[in-house]
Amino acid sequence: MRSRKLNFVSITFIVVLLCQSVHSQLEIGFYRNSCSLVELIVKDVVRDSFIRDHGVAAGLVKLHFSDCFVRGCDASVLIDSTPSNKAEKDSPANNHGLRGFAVIDNVKAKLEDICKGVVSCADIVAFAARDSIEITGGLGYDVPSGRRDGKISLASDTFTNLPTPSFNVDQLTQIFAKKGFTQEEMVTLSGAHTIGRSHCTSFSNRLYNFNGTKGQDPSLDFIYASWLKRLCPQGNTNPNLVVPMDPSSPGSTDTGYYVNVLANRGLFTSDQTLMTNTVTANQVNQSKRNPLLWRSKFAAAMVKMGQLDVLTGNVGEIRSNCRVINS
């Protein structure tokens, strides 16, 4: 027990250090003089949205991930497509899978009323993701801010920057390494799949005709697979069919994800693949055994992710409408 307490204290200290040692132009309390109510407003809007739709929390966390892994944390994921440009949000990698845009729009409108042209959309996304984690039971953390918004959003940029549900452990390790994450941090961030939902089309290949065998993925628990098949019938073409990522606690940021993976109930290939590697399998076991340690490591990894290729200073802009580049 004493060792567990020491682990928790040391990891919490790591979170603090990460928050203090981020990019020199990102700063905790960046808006203290220019828009002091920003984090309170974001939190209020996220809470109200969560009360109406619990699923919005997972959507906002995924929105932050999808933003930061493509062109950095610059809110490029929020930009709408135009007749001459297909934006990130409409890429096959994101289409139908992203939500939470209305929450960001709502926050931005409120902030523009009191602090016009001050708070970036990129910072709003980072704050909203943190609040979503906290409201679903995860560990809260300070968000360094001062990001500015990008002016480019290309669907093609998602193809090589976002992991897919079919990735194996080596592919996951490589794509996270490209963003500066260790394999352990990759396993930690994979735990975000403890909340939210997935479209049947993202994993139906594991249920039917797996690798051309006409059967199911042998690494998938039989009872779990039978349940999934009832929810996602073979041949169904409804793109809106969804299932919870973690059926036992779909609205809680907890270690249920790791419990599922250990029981061969990881929904995606990219989830269950963590058990095919001795090192990542041990990390899955550790996360399952020590929820407090995982929560702290997850918070630290989220802080780190929020620093990816940020725009600061005079680079980029502060969009007045998060969906449209300033004219």
Salt bridges, closest charged atoms under 4 A:
GLU27 OE2 - ARG32 NH1 2.74
GLU39 OE1 - ARG130 NH2 2.75
ASP44 OD1 - ARG47 NH1 3.00
ASP48 OD1 - ARG47 NH2 3.74
ASP80 OD1 - LYS89 NZ 2.56
ASP80 OD1 - ARG323 NH1 3.44
ASP105 OD2 - ARG323 NE 2.66
GLU112 OE2 - LYS108 NZ 3.19
ASP123 OD1 - ARG147 NH1 2.63
ASP131 OD1 - LYS43 NZ 3.00
ASP131 OD1 - ARG130 NE 2.68
GLU134 OE1 - LYS43 NZ 3.35
ASP157 OD2 - ARG71 NH1 2.73
GLU184 OE2 - LYS297 NZ 2.69
GLU185 OE1 - LYS304 NZ 2.92
ASP217 OD2 - ARG206 NE 2.91
ASP221 OD2 - ARG265 NE 3.14
ASP271 OD1 - HIS193 ND1 2.83
